[in-house]
């Protein structure tokens, strides 16, 4: 089982942090954990591989 990590960047409070798949689902469902703003898929990006 692979755990994909995404970076969430909130357009409202401008916080950004890494989330796993479960956290990503939670964000899309309940919104930003910091400010409560609605989260759309576009706010979640897969990290670039360095
Ligand atoms: Zn926020």
mmCIF file of the protein (N, C-alpha, C, O) and its ligand, coordinates in Angstrom:
data_MODEL
# 
_entry.id   MODEL 
# 
loop_
_entity.id 
_entity.type 
_entity.pdbx_number_of_molecules 
1 polymer     1 
2 non-polymer 1 
# 
_entity_poly.entity_id                      1 
_entity_poly.type                           'polypeptide(L)' 
_entity_poly.nstd_linkage                   no 
_entity_poly.nstd_monomer                   no 
_entity_poly.pdbx_seq_one_letter_code       
;(UNK)(UNK)(UNK)(UNK)(UNK)(UNK)(UNK)(UNK)(UNK)(UNK)(UNK)(UNK)(UNK)(UNK)(UNK)(UNK)
(UNK)(UNK)(UNK)(UNK)(UNK)(UNK)(UNK)(UNK)(UNK)(UNK)(UNK)(UNK)(UNK)(UNK)(UNK)(UNK)
(UNK)(UNK)(UNK)(UNK)(UNK)(UNK)(UNK)(UNK)(UNK)(UNK)(UNK)(UNK)(UNK)(UNK)(UNK)(UNK)
(UNK)(UNK)
;
_entity_poly.pdbx_seq_one_letter_code_can   XXXXXXXXXXXXXXXXXXXXXXXXXXXXXXXXXXXXXXXXXXXXXXXXXX 
_entity_poly.pdbx_strand_id                 A 
# 
loop_
_entity_poly_seq.entity_id 
_entity_poly_seq.num 
_entity_poly_seq.mon_id 
_entity_poly_seq.hetero 
1 1  UNK n 
1 2  UNK n 
1 3  UNK n 
1 4  UNK n 
1 5  UNK n 
1 6  UNK n 
1 7  UNK n 
1 8  UNK n 
1 9  UNK n 
1 10 UNK n 
1 11 UNK n 
1 12 UNK n 
1 13 UNK n 
1 14 UNK n 
1 15 UNK n 
1 16 UNK n 
1 17 UNK n 
1 18 UNK n 
1 19 UNK n 
1 20 UNK n 
1 21 UNK n 
1 22 UNK n 
1 23 UNK n 
1 24 UNK n 
1 25 UNK n 
1 26 UNK n 
1 27 UNK n 
1 28 UNK n 
1 29 UNK n 
1 30 UNK n 
1 31 UNK n 
1 32 UNK n 
1 33 UNK n 
1 34 UNK n 
1 35 UNK n 
1 36 UNK n 
1 37 UNK n 
1 38 UNK n 
1 39 UNK n 
1 40 UNK n 
1 41 UNK n 
1 42 UNK n 
1 43 UNK n 
1 44 UNK n 
1 45 UNK n 
1 46 UNK n 
1 47 UNK n 
1 48 UNK n 
1 49 UNK n 
1 50 UNK n 
# 
loop_
_struct_asym.id 
_struct_asym.entity_id 
A 1 
B 2 
# 
loop_
_chem_comp.id 
_chem_comp.type 
_chem_comp.mon_nstd_flag 
UNK 'L-peptide linking' . 
ZN  non-polymer         . 
# 
_pdbx_entity_nonpoly.entity_id   2 
_pdbx_entity_nonpoly.name        ? 
_pdbx_entity_nonpoly.comp_id     ZN 
# 
_pdbx_nonpoly_scheme.asym_id         B 
_pdbx_nonpoly_scheme.entity_id       2 
_pdbx_nonpoly_scheme.mon_id          ZN 
_pdbx_nonpoly_scheme.ndb_seq_num     1 
_pdbx_nonpoly_scheme.pdb_seq_num     101 
_pdbx_nonpoly_scheme.auth_seq_num    101 
_pdbx_nonpoly_scheme.pdb_mon_id      ZN 
_pdbx_nonpoly_scheme.auth_mon_id     ZN 
_pdbx_nonpoly_scheme.pdb_strand_id   A 
_pdbx_nonpoly_scheme.pdb_ins_code    . 
# 
loop_
_atom_site.group_PDB 
_atom_site.id 
_atom_site.type_symbol 
_atom_site.label_atom_id 
_atom_site.label_alt_id 
_atom_site.label_comp_id 
_atom_site.label_asym_id 
_atom_site.label_entity_id 
_atom_site.label_seq_id 
_atom_site.pdbx_PDB_ins_code 
_atom_site.Cartn_x 
_atom_site.Cartn_y 
_atom_site.Cartn_z 
_atom_site.occupancy 
_atom_site.B_iso_or_equiv 
_atom_site.pdbx_formal_charge 
_atom_site.auth_seq_id 
_atom_site.auth_comp_id 
_atom_site.auth_asym_id 
_atom_site.auth_atom_id 
_atom_site.pdbx_PDB_model_num 
ATOM   1   N  N  . UNK A 1 1  ? 0.846   -1.206 0.000  1.00 0.00 ? 1   UNK A N  1 
ATOM   2   C  CA . UNK A 1 1  ? 0.000   0.000  0.000  1.00 0.00 ? 1   UNK A CA 1 
ATOM   3   C  C  . UNK A 1 1  ? 0.873   1.244  0.000  1.00 0.00 ? 1   UNK A C  1 
ATOM   4   O  O  . UNK A 1 1  ? 1.780   1.391  0.819  1.00 0.00 ? 1   UNK A O  1 
ATOM   5   N  N  . UNK A 1 2  ? 0.585   2.107  -0.909 1.00 0.00 ? 2   UNK A N  1 
ATOM   6   C  CA . UNK A 1 2  ? 1.361   3.337  -0.983 1.00 0.00 ? 2   UNK A CA 1 
ATOM   7   C  C  . UNK A 1 2  ? 0.585   4.503  -0.371 1.00 0.00 ? 2   UNK A C  1 
ATOM   8   O  O  . UNK A 1 2  ? -0.630  4.619  -0.532 1.00 0.00 ? 2   UNK A O  1 
ATOM   9   N  N  . UNK A 1 3  ? 1.294   5.330  0.306  1.00 0.00 ? 3   UNK A N  1 
ATOM   10  C  CA . UNK A 1 3  ? 0.679   6.530  0.859  1.00 0.00 ? 3   UNK A CA 1 
ATOM   11  C  C  . UNK A 1 3  ? 1.154   7.731  0.066  1.00 0.00 ? 3   UNK A C  1 
ATOM   12  O  O  . UNK A 1 3  ? 2.322   8.114  0.122  1.00 0.00 ? 3   UNK A O  1 
ATOM   13  N  N  . UNK A 1 4  ? 0.232   8.309  -0.666 1.00 0.00 ? 4   UNK A N  1 
ATOM   14  C  CA . UNK A 1 4  ? 0.613   9.481  -1.437 1.00 0.00 ? 4   UNK A CA 1 
ATOM   15  C  C  . UNK A 1 4  ? 0.472   10.734 -0.586 1.00 0.00 ? 4   UNK A C  1 
ATOM   16  O  O  . UNK A 1 4  ? -0.514  10.917 0.127  1.00 0.00 ? 4   UNK A O  1 
ATOM   17  N  N  . UNK A 1 5  ? 1.445   11.560 -0.675 1.00 0.00 ? 5   UNK A N  1 
ATOM   18  C  CA . UNK A 1 5  ? 1.431   12.787 0.098  1.00 0.00 ? 5   UNK A CA 1 
ATOM   19  C  C  . UNK A 1 5  ? 1.162   13.971 -0.817 1.00 0.00 ? 5   UNK A C  1 
ATOM   20  O  O  . UNK A 1 5  ? 1.715   14.081 -1.911 1.00 0.00 ? 5   UNK A O  1 
ATOM   21  N  N  . UNK A 1 6  ? 0.320   14.829 -0.347 1.00 0.00 ? 6   UNK A N  1 
ATOM   22  C  CA . UNK A 1 6  ? 0.015   16.037 -1.106 1.00 0.00 ? 6   UNK A CA 1 
ATOM   23  C  C  . UNK A 1 6  ? 0.396   17.252 -0.277 1.00 0.00 ? 6   UNK A C  1 
ATOM   24  O  O  . UNK A 1 6  ? 0.547   17.164 0.941  1.00 0.00 ? 6   UNK A O  1 
ATOM   25  N  N  . UNK A 1 7  ? 0.546   18.355 -0.931 1.00 0.00 ? 7   UNK A N  1 
ATOM   26  C  CA . UNK A 1 7  ? 0.727   19.602 -0.218 1.00 0.00 ? 7   UNK A CA 1 
ATOM   27  C  C  . UNK A 1 7  ? -0.559  20.413 -0.333 1.00 0.00 ? 7   UNK A C  1 
ATOM   28  O  O  . UNK A 1 7  ? -1.059  20.685 -1.424 1.00 0.00 ? 7   UNK A O  1 
ATOM   29  N  N  . UNK A 1 8  ? -1.068  20.784 0.822  1.00 0.00 ? 8   UNK A N  1 
ATOM   30  C  CA . UNK A 1 8  ? -2.266  21.611 0.833  1.00 0.00 ? 8   UNK A CA 1 
ATOM   31  C  C  . UNK A 1 8  ? -1.872  23.055 1.091  1.00 0.00 ? 8   UNK A C  1 
ATOM   32  O  O  . UNK A 1 8  ? -1.173  23.357 2.059  1.00 0.00 ? 8   UNK A O  1 
ATOM   33  N  N  . UNK A 1 9  ? -2.320  23.930 0.231  1.00 0.00 ? 9   UNK A N  1 
ATOM   34  C  CA . UNK A 1 9  ? -2.072  25.356 0.418  1.00 0.00 ? 9   UNK A CA 1 
ATOM   35  C  C  . UNK A 1 9  ? -3.416  26.059 0.490  1.00 0.00 ? 9   UNK A C  1 
ATOM   36  O  O  . UNK A 1 9  ? -4.152  26.107 -0.496 1.00 0.00 ? 9   UNK A O  1 
ATOM   37  N  N  . UNK A 1 10 ? -3.738  26.606 1.660  1.00 0.00 ? 10  UNK A N  1 
ATOM   38  C  CA . UNK A 1 10 ? -5.025  27.251 1.838  1.00 0.00 ? 10  UNK A CA 1 
ATOM   39  C  C  . UNK A 1 10 ? -5.021  28.645 1.226  1.00 0.00 ? 10  UNK A C  1 
ATOM   40  O  O  . UNK A 1 10 ? -4.155  29.458 1.548  1.00 0.00 ? 10  UNK A O  1 
ATOM   41  N  N  . UNK A 1 11 ? -5.980  28.932 0.347  1.00 0.00 ? 11  UNK A N  1 
ATOM   42  C  CA . UNK A 1 11 ? -6.052  30.251 -0.279 1.00 0.00 ? 11  UNK A CA 1 
ATOM   43  C  C  . UNK A 1 11 ? -6.523  31.330 0.692  1.00 0.00 ? 11  UNK A C  1 
ATOM   44  O  O  . UNK A 1 11 ? -6.331  32.519 0.441  1.00 0.00 ? 11  UNK A O  1 
ATOM   45  N  N  . UNK A 1 12 ? -7.132  30.923 1.788  1.00 0.00 ? 12  UNK A N  1 
ATOM   46  C  CA . UNK A 1 12 ? -7.660  31.882 2.755  1.00 0.00 ? 12  UNK A CA 1 
ATOM   47  C  C  . UNK A 1 12 ? -6.616  32.305 3.786  1.00 0.00 ? 12  UNK A C  1 
ATOM   48  O  O  . UNK A 1 12 ? -6.306  33.490 3.913  1.00 0.00 ? 12  UNK A O  1 
ATOM   49  N  N  . UNK A 1 13 ? -6.078  31.335 4.519  1.00 0.00 ? 13  UNK A N  1 
ATOM   50  C  CA . UNK A 1 13 ? -5.146  31.679 5.605  1.00 0.00 ? 13  UNK A CA 1 
ATOM   51  C  C  . UNK A 1 13 ? -3.685  31.526 5.179  1.00 0.00 ? 13  UNK A C  1 
ATOM   52  O  O  . UNK A 1 13 ? -2.763  31.842 5.931  1.00 0.00 ? 13  UNK A O  1 
ATOM   53  N  N  . UNK A 1 14 ? -3.502  31.032 3.951  1.00 0.00 ? 14  UNK A N  1 
ATOM   54  C  CA . UNK A 1 14 ? -2.168  30.907 3.365  1.00 0.00 ? 14  UNK A CA 1 
ATOM   55  C  C  . UNK A 1 14 ? -1.240  29.963 4.100  1.00 0.00 ? 14  UNK A C  1 
ATOM   56  O  O  . UNK A 1 14 ? -0.024  30.007 3.914  1.00 0.00 ? 14  UNK A O  1 
ATOM   57  N  N  . UNK A 1 15 ? -1.806  29.111 4.933  1.00 0.00 ? 15  UNK A N  1 
ATOM   58  C  CA . UNK A 1 15 ? -0.996  28.064 5.533  1.00 0.00 ? 15  UNK A CA 1 
ATOM   59  C  C  . UNK A 1 15 ? -0.795  26.972 4.492  1.00 0.00 ? 15  UNK A C  1 
ATOM   60  O  O  . UNK A 1 15 ? -1.668  26.729 3.659  1.00 0.00 ? 15  UNK A O  1 
ATOM   61  N  N  . UNK A 1 16 ? 0.339   26.327 4.542  1.00 0.00 ? 16  UNK A N  1 
ATOM   62  C  CA . UNK A 1 16 ? 0.516   25.159 3.690  1.00 0.00 ? 16  UNK A CA 1 
ATOM   63  C  C  . UNK A 1 16 ? 1.195   24.064 4.490  1.00 0.00 ? 16  UNK A C  1 
ATOM   64  O  O  . UNK A 1 16 ? 2.105   24.316 5.280  1.00 0.00 ? 16  UNK A O  1 
ATOM   65  N  N  . UNK A 1 17 ? 0.738   22.863 4.273  1.00 0.00 ? 17  UNK A N  1 
ATOM   66  C  CA . UNK A 1 17 ? 1.329   21.727 4.956  1.00 0.00 ? 17  UNK A CA 1 
ATOM   67  C  C  . UNK A 1 17 ? 1.083   20.462 4.161  1.00 0.00 ? 17  UNK A C  1 
ATOM   68  O  O  . UNK A 1 17 ? 0.222   20.417 3.282  1.00 0.00 ? 17  UNK A O  1 
ATOM   69  N  N  . UNK A 1 18 ? 1.854   19.435 4.484  1.00 0.00 ? 18  UNK A N  1 
ATOM   70  C  CA . UNK A 1 18 ? 1.730   18.177 3.778  1.00 0.00 ? 18  UNK A CA 1 
ATOM   71  C  C  . UNK A 1 18 ? 0.627   17.336 4.395  1.00 0.00 ? 18  UNK A C  1 
ATOM   72  O  O  . UNK A 1 18 ? 0.473   17.281 5.616  1.00 0.00 ? 18  UNK A O  1 
ATOM   73  N  N  . UNK A 1 19 ? -0.132  16.687 3.536  1.00 0.00 ? 19  UNK A N  1 
ATOM   74  C  CA . UNK A 1 19 ? -1.214  15.830 3.998  1.00 0.00 ? 19  UNK A CA 1 
ATOM   75  C  C  . UNK A 1 19 ? -1.118  14.485 3.304  1.00 0.00 ? 19  UNK A C  1 
ATOM   76  O  O  . UNK A 1 19 ? -0.669  14.388 2.162  1.00 0.00 ? 19  UNK A O  1 
ATOM   77  N  N  . UNK A 1 20 ? -1.548  13.447 4.010  1.00 0.00 ? 20  UNK A N  1 
ATOM   78  C  CA . UNK A 1 20 ? -1.633  12.145 3.354  1.00 0.00 ? 20  UNK A CA 1 
ATOM   79  C  C  . UNK A 1 20 ? -3.029  11.977 2.757  1.00 0.00 ? 20  UNK A C  1 
ATOM   80  O  O  . UNK A 1 20 ? -3.860  12.882 2.828  1.00 0.00 ? 20  UNK A O  1 
ATOM   81  N  N  . UNK A 1 21 ? -3.271  10.819 2.174  1.00 0.00 ? 21  UNK A N  1 
ATOM   82  C  CA . UNK A 1 21 ? -4.539  10.621 1.486  1.00 0.00 ? 21  UNK A CA 1 
ATOM   83  C  C  . UNK A 1 21 ? -5.758  10.788 2.386  1.00 0.00 ? 21  UNK A C  1 
ATOM   84  O  O  . UNK A 1 21 ? -6.758  11.385 1.986  1.00 0.00 ? 21  UNK A O  1 
ATOM   85  N  N  . UNK A 1 22 ? -5.670  10.258 3.600  1.00 0.00 ? 22  UNK A N  1 
ATOM   86  C  CA . UNK A 1 22 ? -6.793  10.355 4.525  1.00 0.00 ? 22  UNK A CA 1 
ATOM   87  C  C  . UNK A 1 22 ? -7.056  11.808 4.916  1.00 0.00 ? 22  UNK A C  1 
ATOM   88  O  O  . UNK A 1 22 ? -8.200  12.254 5.004  1.00 0.00 ? 22  UNK A O  1 
ATOM   89  N  N  . UNK A 1 23 ? -5.960  12.529 5.148  1.00 0.00 ? 23  UNK A N  1 
ATOM   90  C  CA . UNK A 1 23 ? -6.080  13.935 5.517  1.00 0.00 ? 23  UNK A CA 1 
ATOM   91  C  C  . UNK A 1 23 ? -6.637  14.750 4.361  1.00 0.00 ? 23  UNK A C  1 
ATOM   92  O  O  . UNK A 1 23 ? -7.405  15.694 4.549  1.00 0.00 ? 23  UNK A O  1 
ATOM   93  N  N  . UNK A 1 24 ? -6.231  14.362 3.166  1.00 0.00 ? 24  UNK A N  1 
ATOM   94  C  CA . UNK A 1 24 ? -6.726  15.037 1.967  1.00 0.00 ? 24  UNK A CA 1 
ATOM   95  C  C  . UNK A 1 24 ? -8.246  14.881 1.860  1.00 0.00 ? 24  UNK A C  1 
ATOM   96  O  O  . UNK A 1 24 ? -8.959  15.847 1.591  1.00 0.00 ? 24  UNK A O  1 
ATOM   97  N  N  . UNK A 1 25 ? -8.719  13.682 2.070  1.00 0.00 ? 25  UNK A N  1 
ATOM   98  C  CA . UNK A 1 25 ? -10.159 13.433 2.041  1.00 0.00 ? 25  UNK A CA 1 
ATOM   99  C  C  . UNK A 1 25 ? -10.875 14.267 3.090  1.00 0.00 ? 25  UNK A C  1 
ATOM   100 O  O  . UNK A 1 25 ? -11.935 14.835 2.827  1.00 0.00 ? 25  UNK A O  1 
ATOM   101 N  N  . UNK A 1 26 ? -10.287 14.337 4.288  1.00 0.00 ? 26  UNK A N  1 
ATOM   102 C  CA . UNK A 1 26 ? -10.889 15.089 5.377  1.00 0.00 ? 26  UNK A CA 1 
ATOM   103 C  C  . UNK A 1 26 ? -10.959 16.578 5.054  1.00 0.00 ? 26  UNK A C  1 
ATOM   104 O  O  . UNK A 1 26 ? -11.956 17.243 5.339  1.00 0.00 ? 26  UNK A O  1 
ATOM   105 N  N  . UNK A 1 27 ? -9.894  17.085 4.459  1.00 0.00 ? 27  UNK A N  1 
ATOM   106 C  CA . UNK A 1 27 ? -9.866  18.501 4.081  1.00 0.00 ? 27  UNK A CA 1 
ATOM   107 C  C  . UNK A 1 27 ? -10.956 18.829 3.073  1.00 0.00 ? 27  UNK A C  1 
ATOM   108 O  O  . UNK A 1 27 ? -11.649 19.839 3.191  1.00 0.00 ? 27  UNK A O  1 
ATOM   109 N  N  . UNK A 1 28 ? -11.098 17.949 2.073  1.00 0.00 ? 28  UNK A N  1 
ATOM   110 C  CA . UNK A 1 28 ? -12.117 18.171 1.047  1.00 0.00 ? 28  UNK A CA 1 
ATOM   111 C  C  . UNK A 1 28 ? -13.517 18.112 1.642  1.00 0.00 ? 28  UNK A C  1 
ATOM   112 O  O  . UNK A 1 28 ? -14.450 18.743 1.145  1.00 0.00 ? 28  UNK A O  1 
ATOM   113 N  N  . UNK A 1 29 ? -13.644 17.333 2.725  1.00 0.00 ? 29  UNK A N  1 
ATOM   114 C  CA . UNK A 1 29 ? -14.963 17.152 3.316  1.00 0.00 ? 29  UNK A CA 1 
ATOM   115 C  C  . UNK A 1 29 ? -15.322 18.270 4.291  1.00 0.00 ? 29  UNK A C  1 
ATOM   116 O  O  . UNK A 1 29 ? -16.433 18.798 4.260  1.00 0.00 ? 29  UNK A O  1 
ATOM   117 N  N  . UNK A 1 30 ? -14.373 18.625 5.155  1.00 0.00 ? 30  UNK A N  1 
ATOM   118 C  CA . UNK A 1 30 ? -14.694 19.571 6.228  1.00 0.00 ? 30  UNK A CA 1 
ATOM   119 C  C  . UNK A 1 30 ? -14.068 20.953 6.054  1.00 0.00 ? 30  UNK A C  1 
ATOM   120 O  O  . UNK A 1 30 ? -14.432 21.895 6.757  1.00 0.00 ? 30  UNK A O  1 
ATOM   121 N  N  . UNK A 1 31 ? -13.129 21.072 5.119  1.00 0.00 ? 31  UNK A N  1 
ATOM   122 C  CA . UNK A 1 31 ? -12.487 22.358 4.903  1.00 0.00 ? 31  UNK A CA 1 
ATOM   123 C  C  . UNK A 1 31 ? -11.155 22.477 5.630  1.00 0.00 ? 31  UNK A C  1 
ATOM   124 O  O  . UNK A 1 31 ? -10.689 21.538 6.275  1.00 0.00 ? 31  UNK A O  1 
ATOM   125 N  N  . UNK A 1 32 ? -10.558 23.655 5.508  1.00 0.00 ? 32  UNK A N  1 
ATOM   126 C  CA . UNK A 1 32 ? -9.255  23.916 6.114  1.00 0.00 ? 32  UNK A CA 1 
ATOM   127 C  C  . UNK A 1 32 ? -9.302  23.739 7.626  1.00 0.00 ? 32  UNK A C  1 
ATOM   128 O  O  . UNK A 1 32 ? -10.196 24.259 8.294  1.00 0.00 ? 32  UNK A O  1 
ATOM   129 N  N  . UNK A 1 33 ? -8.331  23.000 8.158  1.00 0.00 ? 33  UNK A N  1 
ATOM   130 C  CA . UNK A 1 33 ? -8.306  22.753 9.601  1.00 0.00 ? 33  UNK A CA 1 
ATOM   131 C  C  . UNK A 1 33 ? -7.904  24.005 10.376 1.00 0.00 ? 33  UNK A C  1 
ATOM   132 O  O  . UNK A 1 33 ? -8.151  24.101 11.579 1.00 0.00 ? 33  UNK A O  1 
ATOM   133 N  N  . UNK A 1 34 ? -7.297  24.947 9.699  1.00 0.00 ? 34  UNK A N  1 
ATOM   134 C  CA . UNK A 1 34 ? -6.836  26.165 10.364 1.00 0.00 ? 34  UNK A CA 1 
ATOM   135 C  C  . UNK A 1 34 ? -7.933  27.229 10.418 1.00 0.00 ? 34  UNK A C  1 
ATOM   136 O  O  . UNK A 1 34 ? -8.231  27.768 11.484 1.00 0.00 ? 34  UNK A O  1 
ATOM   137 N  N  . UNK A 1 35 ? -8.534  27.528 9.259  1.00 0.00 ? 35  UNK A N  1 
ATOM   138 C  CA . UNK A 1 35 ? -9.493  28.630 9.202  1.00 0.00 ? 35  UNK A CA 1 
ATOM   139 C  C  . UNK A 1 35 ? -10.900 28.186 8.825  1.00 0.00 ? 35  UNK A C  1 
ATOM   140 O  O  . UNK A 1 35 ? -11.842 28.974 8.910  1.00 0.00 ? 35  UNK A O  1 
ATOM   141 N  N  . UNK A 1 36 ? -11.051 26.931 8.407  1.00 0.00 ? 36  UNK A N  1 
ATOM   142 C  CA . UNK A 1 36 ? -12.376 26.424 8.087  1.00 0.00 ? 36  UNK A CA 1 
ATOM   143 C  C  . UNK A 1 36 ? -12.861 26.751 6.689  1.00 0.00 ? 36  UNK A C  1 
ATOM   144 O  O  . UNK A 1 36 ? -14.016 26.480 6.358  1.00 0.00 ? 36  UNK A O  1 
ATOM   145 N  N  . UNK A 1 37 ? -12.001 27.330 5.859  1.00 0.00 ? 37  UNK A N  1 
ATOM   146 C  CA . UNK A 1 37 ? -12.397 27.658 4.495  1.00 0.00 ? 37  UNK A CA 1 
ATOM   147 C  C  . UNK A 1 37 ? -12.626 26.386 3.691  1.00 0.00 ? 37  UNK A C  1 
ATOM   148 O  O  . UNK A 1 37 ? -11.954 25.377 3.907  1.00 0.00 ? 37  UNK A O  1 
ATOM   149 N  N  . UNK A 1 38 ? -13.567 26.437 2.770  1.00 0.00 ? 38  UNK A N  1 
ATOM   150 C  CA . UNK A 1 38 ? -13.809 25.275 1.913  1.00 0.00 ? 38  UNK A CA 1 
ATOM   151 C  C  . UNK A 1 38 ? -12.557 24.932 1.106  1.00 0.00 ? 38  UNK A C  1 
ATOM   152 O  O  . UNK A 1 38 ? -11.844 25.819 0.635  1.00 0.00 ? 38  UNK A O  1 
ATOM   153 N  N  . UNK A 1 39 ? -12.304 23.641 0.958  1.00 0.00 ? 39  UNK A N  1 
ATOM   154 C  CA . UNK A 1 39 ? -11.128 23.186 0.231  1.00 0.00 ? 39  UNK A CA 1 
ATOM   155 C  C  . UNK A 1 39 ? -11.567 22.512 -1.059 1.00 0.00 ? 39  UNK A C  1 
ATOM   156 O  O  . UNK A 1 39 ? -12.455 21.659 -1.055 1.00 0.00 ? 39  UNK A O  1 
ATOM   157 N  N  . UNK A 1 40 ? -10.949 22.894 -2.145 1.00 0.00 ? 40  UNK A N  1 
ATOM   158 C  CA . UNK A 1 40 ? -11.213 22.237 -3.419 1.00 0.00 ? 40  UNK A CA 1 
ATOM   159 C  C  . UNK A 1 40 ? -9.973  21.466 -3.839 1.00 0.00 ? 40  UNK A C  1 
ATOM   160 O  O  . UNK A 1 40 ? -8.877  21.679 -3.320 1.00 0.00 ? 40  UNK A O  1 
ATOM   161 N  N  . UNK A 1 41 ? -10.175 20.569 -4.786 1.00 0.00 ? 41  UNK A N  1 
ATOM   162 C  CA . UNK A 1 41 ? -9.090  19.705 -5.207 1.00 0.00 ? 41  UNK A CA 1 
ATOM   163 C  C  . UNK A 1 41 ? -7.880  20.484 -5.717 1.00 0.00 ? 41  UNK A C  1 
ATOM   164 O  O  . UNK A 1 41 ? -6.743  20.026 -5.597 1.00 0.00 ? 41  UNK A O  1 
ATOM   165 N  N  . UNK A 1 42 ? -8.129  21.656 -6.281 1.00 0.00 ? 42  UNK A N  1 
ATOM   166 C  CA . UNK A 1 42 ? -7.053  22.472 -6.829 1.00 0.00 ? 42  UNK A CA 1 
ATOM   167 C  C  . UNK A 1 42 ? -6.114  23.016 -5.752 1.00 0.00 ? 42  UNK A C  1 
ATOM   168 O  O  . UNK A 1 42 ? -4.990  23.424 -6.041 1.00 0.00 ? 42  UNK A O  1 
ATOM   169 N  N  . UNK A 1 43 ? -6.593  23.015 -4.504 1.00 0.00 ? 43  UNK A N  1 
ATOM   170 C  CA . UNK A 1 43 ? -5.748  23.485 -3.401 1.00 0.00 ? 43  UNK A CA 1 
ATOM   171 C  C  . UNK A 1 43 ? -4.762  22.423 -2.941 1.00 0.00 ? 43  UNK A C  1 
ATOM   172 O  O  . UNK A 1 43 ? -3.880  22.682 -2.122 1.00 0.00 ? 43  UNK A O  1 
ATOM   173 N  N  . UNK A 1 44 ? -4.928  21.232 -3.482 1.00 0.00 ? 44  UNK A N  1 
ATOM   174 C  CA . UNK A 1 44 ? -4.067  20.125 -3.099 1.00 0.00 ? 44  UNK A CA 1 
ATOM   175 C  C  . UNK A 1 44 ? -3.197  19.725 -4.273 1.00 0.00 ? 44  UNK A C  1 
ATOM   176 O  O  . UNK A 1 44 ? -3.702  19.336 -5.326 1.00 0.00 ? 44  UNK A O  1 
ATOM   177 N  N  . UNK A 1 45 ? -1.913  19.819 -4.094 1.00 0.00 ? 45  UNK A N  1 
ATOM   178 C  CA . UNK A 1 45 ? -1.013  19.480 -5.180 1.00 0.00 ? 45  UNK A CA 1 
ATOM   179 C  C  . UNK A 1 45 ? -0.044  18.385 -4.764 1.00 0.00 ? 45  UNK A C  1 
ATOM   180 O  O  . UNK A 1 45 ? 0.408   18.338 -3.620 1.00 0.00 ? 45  UNK A O  1 
ATOM   181 N  N  . UNK A 1 46 ? 0.262   17.522 -5.691 1.00 0.00 ? 46  UNK A N  1 
ATOM   182 C  CA . UNK A 1 46 ? 1.275   16.517 -5.439 1.00 0.00 ? 46  UNK A CA 1 
ATOM   183 C  C  . UNK A 1 46 ? 2.638   17.194 -5.450 1.00 0.00 ? 46  UNK A C  1 
ATOM   184 O  O  . UNK A 1 46 ? 2.900   18.054 -6.292 1.00 0.00 ? 46  UNK A O  1 
ATOM   185 N  N  . UNK A 1 47 ? 3.502   16.812 -4.523 1.00 0.00 ? 47  UNK A N  1 
ATOM   186 C  CA . UNK A 1 47 ? 4.814   17.450 -4.457 1.00 0.00 ? 47  UNK A CA 1 
ATOM   187 C  C  . UNK A 1 47 ? 5.678   17.062 -5.655 1.00 0.00 ? 47  UNK A C  1 
ATOM   188 O  O  . UNK A 1 47 ? 5.568   15.957 -6.186 1.00 0.00 ? 47  UNK A O  1 
ATOM   189 N  N  . UNK A 1 48 ? 6.512   17.964 -6.054 1.00 0.00 ? 48  UNK A N  1 
ATOM   190 C  CA . UNK A 1 48 ? 7.423   17.656 -7.146 1.00 0.00 ? 48  UNK A CA 1 
ATOM   191 C  C  . UNK A 1 48 ? 8.599   16.844 -6.608 1.00 0.00 ? 48  UNK A C  1 
ATOM   192 O  O  . UNK A 1 48 ? 9.090   17.100 -5.509 1.00 0.00 ? 48  UNK A O  1 
ATOM   193 N  N  . UNK A 1 49 ? 9.029   15.897 -7.366 1.00 0.00 ? 49  UNK A N  1 
ATOM   194 C  CA . UNK A 1 49 ? 10.141  15.049 -6.953 1.00 0.00 ? 49  UNK A CA 1 
ATOM   195 C  C  . UNK A 1 49 ? 11.451  15.755 -7.268 1.00 0.00 ? 49  UNK A C  1 
ATOM   196 O  O  . UNK A 1 49 ? 11.690  16.185 -8.397 1.00 0.00 ? 49  UNK A O  1 
ATOM   197 N  N  . UNK A 1 50 ? 12.271  15.862 -6.274 1.00 0.00 ? 50  UNK A N  1 
ATOM   198 C  CA . UNK A 1 50 ? 13.540  16.554 -6.474 1.00 0.00 ? 50  UNK A CA 1 
ATOM   199 C  C  . UNK A 1 50 ? 14.659  15.561 -6.729 1.00 0.00 ? 50  UNK A C  1 
ATOM   200 O  O  . UNK A 1 50 ? 15.807  15.961 -6.921 1.00 0.00 ? 50  UNK A O  1 
HETATM 201 ZN ZN . ZN  B 2 .  ? -7.129  28.053 5.880  1.00 0.00 ? 101 ZN  A ZN 1 
# 
